[in-house]
Amino acid sequence: MKRYKKLSALVVLAACLMAFGSGSAFAKHGWGDTMRSAEVLSGSFYQSWVPLESLSDEDWYVYDNSYGSFDQNYYVLLTPPFGLNLQLQYVRTDYDNNIISINYINQNGSGLQEFHSGSVKTGEKAFYRVMPVGANDFDPNSKYKFDFKKTI
């Protein structure tokens, strides 16, 4: 009887841990899933290869010039896997994290690159969000390429 009670207590504990202790289904990689947890684009060059794992998965990147002393020019290039249509969204915020502008970049279509170049002013941040466009535009086995480069 004692053994049965211990076993049932362990099963209940395991069930509670699975129900209440698990992370988000979208946060499998644990980074870049929200504006707050955006992957920081630092240095003069950044490149990543990341899969979109579900229809609701999105990855955020940020170029932060909050403490810069002059405007920074840069470009971003998103290369989706063959046959997938990925959306690149640009969000600019001011020194107080208020959204100044939101734009969807290019919308070139399935398998085609999305490109954006711009300048982030002193005290501002430039966010980029990568997300699937349609119901079949993600593949956990394929990775998109995200490039960032500062320019003069």
MOHUUR-V151157 format. One record per pair of residues at least 12 apart in sequence whose C-alpha atoms are under 6 Angstrom apart, sorted by the first residue. I is the first residue (numbers start at 1). J is the second residue. D is the distance in whole Angstrom. If there is no record, write none. Layout:
BEGIN
i:j:d
I:J:D
I:J:D
END
This chain:
BEGIN
i:j:d
26:57:5
32:59:5
32:60:5
33:58:6
33:59:5
33:60:6
35:60:6
38:60:5
38:61:5
38:62:6
39:61:5
40:61:6
40:62:5
41:62:6
41:63:5
44:149:6
44:150:5
45:148:6
45:149:5
46:147:6
46:148:5
47:146:6
47:147:5
48:145:6
48:146:5
49:143:6
49:144:6
49:145:5
50:143:5
50:144:5
51:140:5
51:142:6
51:143:4
52:138:5
52:140:6
53:140:4
58:130:6
58:131:5
59:129:6
59:130:5
60:128:6
60:129:4
61:127:6
61:128:5
62:126:6
62:127:4
63:125:6
63:126:5
64:125:4
65:122:6
65:123:6
65:124:5
65:125:6
66:123:4
66:124:5
67:123:6
68:122:5
70:122:5
71:120:6
71:121:4
71:122:5
72:119:5
72:120:5
73:118:6
73:119:4
73:150:6
73:151:5
74:117:6
74:118:6
74:149:5
74:150:4
74:151:5
75:116:6
75:117:4
75:148:6
75:149:6
76:115:6
76:116:5
76:147:6
76:148:5
77:114:6
77:115:5
77:146:6
77:147:5
78:113:6
78:114:5
78:145:6
78:146:5
79:113:5
79:144:6
79:145:5
80:111:5
80:144:5
81:111:6
81:144:5
82:111:5
83:110:5
83:111:5
84:110:5
84:111:5
84:137:5
85:109:6
85:110:4
85:111:6
85:133:6
85:137:6
86:131:6
86:132:5
86:133:6
87:130:6
87:131:5
87:132:6
87:133:6
88:105:6
88:129:6
88:130:5
89:103:6
89:104:4
89:105:6
89:128:5
89:129:5
90:102:6
90:103:5
90:127:6
90:128:5
91:126:6
91:127:5
92:125:6
92:126:5
93:124:6
93:125:5
94:124:5
95:123:5
95:124:5
END
